[in-house]
Amino acid sequence: MVVIPTGSFKMGDNLFVNASFVHQVDITTFAIGKYEVTFDEYDEFAEATGSGKPDDKGWGNEISENRD
C-alpha cells in the first residue's frame, strides 16, 4: 500500500463543452495498492473469502465470468 497524504489539486477543463470546469478537489489521507489487481487475482480473493464477484459492468471480465 502507498499512503496518499491530505492535499488538494485542480481538476477539470475550461476549454471543452463536455468537461467539468476547473475546480479544486480536496482529499483526505488514504492508502491505495501500489500494484494493480488482475481479474484473476480478485476472483481468487472472492472465492477464498466467500465475498462474491461483482458485475464487471463491461470492464472486460467476461472470460473470468465464463469459467465458473
C-alpha positions, 0 to 999 in steps of 0.5 A: 500500500502507498499512503496518499497524504491530505492535499488538494489539486485542480481538476477539470477543463475550461476549454471543452463543452463536455468537461467539468470546469476547473475546480479544486478537489480536496482529499483526505489521507488514504492508502491505495495498492501500489500494484494493480489487481488482475481479474484473476487475482480478485476472483481468487480473493472472492472465492477464498473469502466467500465475498462474491464477484461483482458485475464487471459492468463491461470492464472486460471480465467476461472470460473470468465470468465464463469459467465458473 
